[in-house]
Amino acid sequence: MSQKIYRAAAIGHTGAGNYGHGLHTCYKDIENVEFIAISDPDEAGREKAVAESGAQRSYANYNEMLEKEELDIVSVCSRWVTEHLDMVTACLEAGCSVYCEKPMTGSLAEGDKIVETANAHGLKVAVAHQAVYLPATHTIKQMLDDGKIGTIQSIHASGKQDRRGGGEDMIVLGTHLFNMMRFFVGDVDWMQAHVTKDGKEITYGDDHEPTEPVGPVAGDCINSYLAFKNGVSGFFESRKDQAGAGRYGMEIVGSEGTFSLRGDVANRLMVYPYPVLVPSNSEQEWKAIDLDQTPFFKGNELAILDLIDAIENDRKPISAAEDAIAALEIILGAYESQLTGSRVPFPIANREHPLSRGN
């Protein structure tokens, strides 16, 4: 890492997505970052964010902040996707690389615009899929690459399946899962899905208001099949009001064993030897492997360190804008498949949100 001191800031919007998962407070322990400013149109929220982040100055308007301050990196913090495109684009046009809350955008077309703008300005956009920055996740990736469970055959993932189960669960939590699935096994070739509401298949016009503006959502039960390019099969499910301990996460099934990653943080890996189905009197059992204990929230700090390294070495961040688009493509692909009654090849040709198009 160079000796450059990076000047950072954050854009939040109290009452409209707030500051996400603390994307404005992740700079405090990074020695070569000076945190300069906060922008928030809400005065009380702005003052609170200044106190939390240690910002030197604050602004009600993020465009004014970008104009007056000389910045290198800006966190776009709001959980709501409604302002992300404008905020991220403004940062890029002001010469700043960006760390953006997920979901990055509500449509593939908006994501494409962000990538195009970043490339045009030679800047980087990283997205807050914190789990893929954690040392434990990289250890698991290395174990998979080393063949610790043989050849990977399938990945079975599920959302939290709480009151948001179905469409909202898929975009709010599924974006982490799909990003991690791709981190482990690469790109999806095609997918097919079944989306229902109260047991009936959704059609155009069946979208409903989510808890917060994360784009159109539909269905209270989703089952997706993903065909990865390397031959691995992927499965995702989310049903409303099924929440219980350990539902969120995934199992990675190999020819010689299974990895189980359940819960919000994968710092304890459960391993089961092959075959998975064994006689009841077998002595085989799940084995726990304790991995690095770095907590989930530290993923933000690790993401900024990675973003700085990506800037200095002109490479993609670990979870780049392109990866956020690819995760969103799996989410929107479920609706595309359901509404067209067919499997969906990737990349999806129509970049608008399927639920917004009508028939």
DRENPALO-712534 format. One record per residue (C-alpha): residue in one letter; z, y, x. Coordinates in steps of 0.05 Angstrom, whole numbers, plus 5000, padded with zeros to 4 digits. Layout:
% DRENPALO-712534
AZYX...
//
This chain:
% DRENPALO-712534
M500050005000S498250705025Q503251265035K500351664978I505251934927Y502451814857R503752324804A504952004736A506052214664A506651904595I503852044526G508051844466H508152024393T514951974359G513951744287A506951474303G508150884348N513451224391Y513750974463G512150244454H515849774500G518550324546L512050484581H514851174599T521050904636C517750404684Y516650894742K523951024761D524550494815I517650574846E518450974911N511451244917V511051504845E513452194823F514252234747I511852914726A511253004651I511952754580S507552934521D509852844448P508453294388D515453144360E520553604393A526553154385G522752544408R519952934467E526953144489K529452434483A523652164524V524852684578A532052464584E530051724586S524551814638G526952384681A520552774670Q520253454703R516453794647S514453654575Y508753844528A507353814454N499953704466Y497453164514N490853534527E494854134552M498853674597L492653354625E489554044637K495554364671E498353784712E495053434771L496152704752D493952024779I496751544727V498551634654S502151144608V499251154537C505450894502S504550894427R504550214392W499650484340V492250384358T489950984317E490251484374H489151024434L481651144442D482451904442M488551884487V485851394538T479051744540A482352424551C486352134609L480151824641E476152464634A481952834667G481352374727C487351934712S487951174712V491650904651Y497050404632C496150284557E500549954505K497549354470P493549264427M489049734466T484249874409G482949664337S475749464348L471449174403A466849784400E472750244417G474749784475D467649794501K467750554501I474150554543V471250074594E464750484597T468651134608A473150824661N467250544699A463551204695H469451564727G471251014776L478250934746K482650354725V485650174658A491349664655V494349404590A501549234574H501048474570Q507548454610A508147694614V502047594659Y505248044712L511647634717P512647194779A514346604733T507546634701H504046644768T508146044790I505845664728K498645874741Q499145604812M502244954788L496544864739D491345014793D494844504838G494143964785K501543874771I499843604702G493043344720T486743624687I488244134633Q485743864567S488444334513I493044924498H496944974433A499645664417S503345974359G505946654340K513046834319Q511046674247D516147154217R514847614158R508647854195G505947144199G498447094194G494147694211E499448184236D502847654278M496147474308I494648184333V501748404351L504047754386G497647374390T494647884438H499847664490L498446924477F490846984481N491347414543M495746884576M491246314554R485446664587F489646794649F490846044655V484045754637G478746304634D473846544582V472446294512D465346044497W466046014420M471245954366Q472245754293A477945934246H480845844177V484546434146T488146404079K492746814035D497346443987G493145823999K486546163981E481146314032I480547054048T474047424034Y471748144045G476748634016D482748174025D485848574082H492748864071E497149414100P500749184164T507749404182E504749904230P497650144242V494749614288G488049574253P486049174191V489648504181A488847944131G491747274113D498646964115C496246314148I491346274207N488945674245S483945784302Y480245324348L477845594415A472645254459F473745504530K467845514578N471245014624G471844494569V479144624551S480744634476G485245194450F489045214384F492845784351E496945794288S501146304250R504246214181K508546724145D516146634140Q516446024186A520446374240G525345954278A527945854349G522545694398R516445774354Y513146314395G509446074457M504945504477E504244794504I499144644558V497043924555G494343584617S491942884634E498542734669G503743154632T505243754588F508044444603S511944784547L512845534548R516945754488G520646404475D519347124495V519746984570A517046384606N522146364662R524445664642L518745164640M519444514603V515443934632Y513843274599P510442704637Y504442334611P503741994562V506742484512L507241954458V511941414483P516240854453S522941094425N526740694477S523041024535E527141384587Q522041934592E524542614571W523143354578K525043644645A526944374653I524544764714D527945434724L523045934751D523746654773Q528647024728T525147704727P526247964656F520448124610F521548874611K520548874687G513348694672N511849434661E514149624731L510249044761A504149274721I504549964752L505249674822D499149234808L495349834779I496650234843D494249644885A488049584841I486550324851E487450274927N483349634934D478249784880R479449154839K481048994767P488449024747I491448344729S491048534655A485249024652A481849364594E476548814596D482048294586A484848674527I477948674495A477347924508A484047794474L482048234415E475547854410I479447214397I483347574343L477347884308G473347254319A478146894271Y476147374216E468847344236S468946584231Q472646574164L468247104132T461646804155G463746074148S461145914217R463245844289V462846484329P459546514398F462346984451P461347544465I461247734391A454848124377N457648594323R462949004357E465949314294H472049014260P469848454213L474748664158S471849374159R464649184149G464248924078N459048394059
//
